[in-house]
Amino acid sequence: MIAYYLIIFLLGLTLGSFFNVLIHRLPKGESIIRPRSHCPGCGTSIRFYDNIPLVGYLLLRGRCRACGAAISVRYPLVELLSGAALLSVAVRYGQSPETLIFGMLVCFLIPIGVIDFHTRLILNRLTMPGIIAGVVLIFLLRPERWKDILFGALGGGLLLLFFAVLGKLLFKKESLGMGDVKLMILIGVYVGFPDVLIAFYSGVVLAGLFILGGMAVGKIRMGNSIAFGPFIASGAYVYVLWGDWMTRILFR
Ligand SMILES: [Zn+2]
């Protein structure tokens, strides 16, 4: 079992390195295959041993080998986050299809959440493949859950659409966008119904805590708007780890 967890963690670190490429390039509309990884400061290609997740950043002490430009701490953080998130899913679900299904979900939540946090964009180039991957995986591994997929996607989408319209009526400006709706559809595909409600609720609670905390330290004021995607994504992750007993408390 230790070997299994170690492999999952290393896989997570490596995927995290790939998510960094997505996070850096997708919002700018750049190709994710070419050119090879390079320093944004001086353009020097990054050597393969400097590109090893976490290790590379430590070897370089956070600076480009050629020009000395600082490398954003976001790179090792996203790698560590990806490794830890996948490991936690594997520990929670062991060697079962759910590890694969929820592992796949996490692989979309991380780049979508981080990109939304930085750019306020939820990209179709991530949500669409995420929805398709979820439908395919569940049909292959848990075909008896097909109704779940349908109602999860519908429920998640409609729920967010409702709040998007409500928000627009109340605040007279766009507080939730279609990207948030698509993200919730994606989550609904993987978690099903009524579980998608719990995932959403967890996200709302996390956003609420963040806003209260931000106001308490004076970083957020009334009228500020924040990206909701990272919170929806985190809420779905909370559901993946603890949804079981949340469902039991709320629905049974
Ligand atoms: Zn450089």
Boltz pocket constraint, residues with backbone or C-beta under 6 A from the ligand:
constraints:
  - pocket:
      binder: B
      contacts: [[A, 39], [A, 40], [A, 41], [A, 42], [A, 43], [A, 44], [A, 64], [A, 65], [A, 66], [A, 67], [A, 68], [A, 69]]
      max_distance: 6.0
